[in-house]
Structures are given as C-alpha cells and as structure tokens.
C-alpha cells in the first residue's frame, strides 16, 4: 500500500486504482475513508473514471450519503471528459427523468454515444429494444446489429459478442453467416462468456451436407 500511495501522489490513474482496492476491491485491507479520499483526489485531477465512481456511490448511497443531484453533477463532469460509463448513466437517467428532464430521444442519443465508446450495458439495452420494439424506440434489427458491432470494435465484451453471434447465426438484422457466428462465439468465450453449447450446435450444422 505504501508503494501505491507514493505512486498515486502524482498519478490520478494509480490513485483511482488504489482507491478502488481500498473501498471495495481485492488485495488490500478495506479502508473506505482512505479510499474515498484517494478517489476524490483523482477526481479533483479531472480523472473521468474517478468522477463516475463517485457518482455511482452517491447515486446509490453506498459508502456515502445518497444524493442523486450530486451524483448527476459527477456524471456530467465525467461525461464532458468522454467517459462512456458516465455518458450511459446520464442517458439512462434522461430516459427516465431521474434528476434531469425526461427526454427519451436525447436519452437514446446518449446511450448510442456510450455504446459506440464501448459501453456494453448501453449496447445491450439498445439492441434489445431495437430487436423487439419498445415505447419511444421503434423496432429496427439492423440498428441492433450495428450498435453491437460498434461496441465490440471498442471493447470486446463477452456478453455483447455472444449476443452479436446469436444475431449473425439467426440472420436477424444481418445476413446469416454461420462461419462468422462461430468466430464471434469463440471471441465471446475468450472474453468470459461461455459459448460451448452454441459452438457445438454450430459445428453440427456446419457439417451437414
């Protein structure tokens, strides 16, 4: 811990990592008060993930008083710095009118921006609505595929890869391509999403004359 504290003095990314470990992570004895101090220091340096982290804690009242207006201030600061998680959080809040004026169109725009920066939560949420259709969001399977592809181009998330593989396998919103689906299922496996069953089924189908 002493070594990390020395490095964290001049590096907000290290300060954020140290804070995360002290608050709720592995490797160090828990010290919430000390962790919050380091997280605030990283945030004061304009480190976007630290601002988002404090926003989440404040939003849910975890390790600090619940204050959603303050949380939204943290999110907006981080969003201005380009943090995709903050963009997604503001987007979801805008969809529901939580601490901001409800504006479904703007909310979707923000979620699209977050997904295009690699935020899996936003990408999966949008894909589900575009596949099935929902209030304020018309059915558009091709857009579902596009947003998943944009997300994995930035961040190879296992769940996003798995969902994209399913769509490519089934030909939903995109031309059916079993070989590409197999590749995507394999990437999903590499990135932590079990796809053994799906790959086994595809192998059998690919062997058929």
C-alpha positions in Angstrom: 0.0 0.0 0.0 2.8 2.4 0.8 4.4 1.9 -2.6 1.0 2.6 -4.3 0.4 5.7 -2.2 3.8 7.1 -3.3 2.9 6.5 -7.0 -0.6 7.8 -6.5 0.6 11.2 -5.4 1.3 12.2 -8.9 -0.8 9.8 -11.0 -4.6 10.0 -10.8 -5.0 6.7 -12.5 -3.0 5.0 -9.8 -4.9 7.0 -7.2 -8.1 5.6 -8.7 -6.8 2.1 -8.6 -5.7 2.4 -5.1 -9.0 3.9 -4.0 -11.0 1.1 -5.7 -8.9 -1.5 -3.9 -9.3 0.2 -0.5 -13.1 0.8 -0.9 -14.3 -2.4 -2.4 -11.6 -4.3 -4.2 -9.1 -7.2 -3.6 -5.5 -7.1 -2.5 -5.7 -4.6 0.3 -7.3 -4.4 3.7 -10.5 -2.4 3.4 -10.3 1.3 4.3 -13.3 3.1 3.0 -12.5 6.5 4.4 -8.9 6.4 2.9 -10.2 5.1 -0.4 -12.8 7.9 -0.7 -10.0 10.4 -0.1 -7.9 9.0 -2.8 -10.9 8.7 -5.2 -11.7 12.4 -4.5 -8.1 13.3 -5.2 -8.2 11.5 -8.6 -11.5 13.2 -9.4 -10.0 16.6 -8.4 -7.3 16.0 -11.0 -10.1 15.6 -13.7 -9.7 11.8 -14.0 -13.1 10.8 -15.5 -13.4 7.2 -14.1 -13.0 8.6 -10.6 -15.7 11.1 -11.2 -18.0 8.4 -12.4 -17.1 6.1 -9.5 -18.0 8.8 -7.0 -21.2 9.4 -9.0 -22.2 5.8 -8.7 -21.5 5.7 -4.9 -23.5 8.9 -4.4 -26.4 7.7 -6.7 -26.9 4.5 -4.7 -25.8 5.8 -1.3 -23.0 3.3 -1.0 -20.2 4.3 1.5 -21.6 7.9 1.4 -24.9 9.7 1.8 -27.3 9.2 -1.1 -27.5 12.4 -3.1 -28.6 11.9 -6.7 -28.3 15.5 -7.6 -24.7 15.4 -6.6 -24.2 12.1 -8.4 -25.5 13.7 -11.6 -23.0 16.5 -11.2 -20.2 13.9 -11.0 -21.6 12.1 -14.1 -21.9 15.3 -16.1 -18.3 16.2 -15.3 -17.1 12.8 -16.4 -19.3 12.8 -19.5 -17.7 16.1 -20.6 -14.4 14.3 -20.3 -15.6 11.5 -22.5 -16.1 8.7 -20.0 -18.5 6.2 -21.7 -19.9 4.9 -18.3 -20.9 8.4 -17.3 -22.5 9.0 -20.7 -24.5 5.8 -20.3 -25.6 6.8 -16.8 -26.7 10.2 -17.9 -28.5 8.6 -20.8 -30.5 6.2 -18.6 -31.3 9.0 -16.2 -32.5 11.1 -19.1 -34.8 8.3 -20.4 -36.5 8.1 -17.0 -36.4 11.7 -16.0 -34.2 11.0 -12.9 -32.7 14.2 -11.7 -32.9 15.6 -15.2 -35.7 16.5 -17.6 -37.2 13.4 -19.2 -36.2 13.3 -22.9 -36.3 9.8 -24.5 -34.8 11.0 -27.8 -31.8 12.6 -26.0 -31.5 9.6 -23.7 -31.2 7.2 -26.7 -28.7 9.5 -28.3 -26.5 9.4 -25.2 -26.8 5.6 -25.0 -25.8 5.3 -28.6 -22.8 7.5 -27.9 -21.9 5.4 -24.9 -22.2 2.1 -26.8 -20.1 3.4 -29.6 -17.4 4.1 -27.0 -17.5 0.5 -25.8 -20.2 0.6 -23.0 -21.7 -2.9 -23.0 -24.7 -2.1 -20.8 -25.8 0.7 -23.2 -25.2 -1.5 -26.3 -27.2 -4.5 -24.9 -30.0 -2.3 -23.7 -30.4 -0.6 -27.1 -30.1 -3.9 -29.1 -32.9 -5.5 -27.1 -35.2 -2.6 -27.7 -34.4 -2.3 -31.4 -34.9 -6.1 -31.8 -38.3 -6.1 -30.2 -39.5 -2.5 -30.3 -40.4 -0.5 -27.2 -42.1 2.7 -26.2 -40.3 5.6 -27.9 -38.0 3.1 -29.7 -39.3 1.6 -33.0 -38.2 -1.9 -34.0 -35.0 -1.8 -36.1 -33.0 -5.1 -36.1 -30.3 -3.7 -38.4 -29.5 -0.9 -35.9 -29.3 -3.6 -33.1 -26.6 -5.3 -35.1 -24.8 -2.1 -35.9 -24.7 -0.9 -32.2 -23.3 -4.3 -31.0 -20.6 -4.2 -33.7 -19.7 -0.6 -32.8 -19.4 -1.6 -29.2 -17.1 -4.6 -29.7 -14.9 -2.6 -32.0 -14.0 -0.5 -29.0 -14.3 -3.1 -26.2 -14.5 -6.9 -26.7 -17.2 -7.6 -24.1 -18.2 -11.3 -23.9 -21.9 -10.7 -23.5 -22.0 -8.3 -26.4 -20.0 -10.7 -28.6 -22.3 -13.5 -27.6 -25.5 -11.5 -28.5 -24.0 -10.4 -31.8 -23.1 -14.0 -32.6 -26.7 -15.1 -32.0 -28.0 -12.5 -34.4 -25.4 -13.4 -37.1 -26.3 -17.1 -36.6 -30.0 -16.5 -36.9 -29.8 -13.8 -39.6 -31.6 -11.2 -37.5 -30.8 -7.7 -38.8 -27.9 -9.1 -40.8 -27.2 -11.7 -43.4 -27.0 -15.2 -41.9 -23.3 -16.4 -41.7 -22.6 -19.5 -39.6 -18.8 -19.2 -40.0 -18.7 -15.7 -38.7 -21.1 -16.6 -35.9 -18.7 -19.3 -34.9 -15.8 -16.8 -34.8 -17.9 -14.5 -32.7 -18.9 -17.2 -30.2 -15.2 -18.1 -29.9 -14.4 -14.5 -29.1 -17.2 -14.4 -26.6 -15.7 -17.4 -24.9 -12.2 -15.8 -24.8 -13.8 -12.8 -23.2 -15.5 -14.7 -20.4 -18.9 -15.7 -21.8 -19.4 -19.5 -22.0 -20.5 -20.5 -25.6 -19.6 -24.2 -25.7 -23.2 -25.3 -26.3 -23.7 -22.8 -29.1 -20.4 -23.7 -30.8 -21.3 -27.4 -30.5 -24.6 -26.8 -32.2 -23.0 -24.7 -34.9 -20.4 -27.4 -35.6 -23.1 -29.9 -36.2 -24.9 -27.6 -38.5 -21.8 -26.7 -40.5 -21.1 -30.4 -41.0 -24.4 -31.0 -42.6 -24.3 -31.6 -46.4 
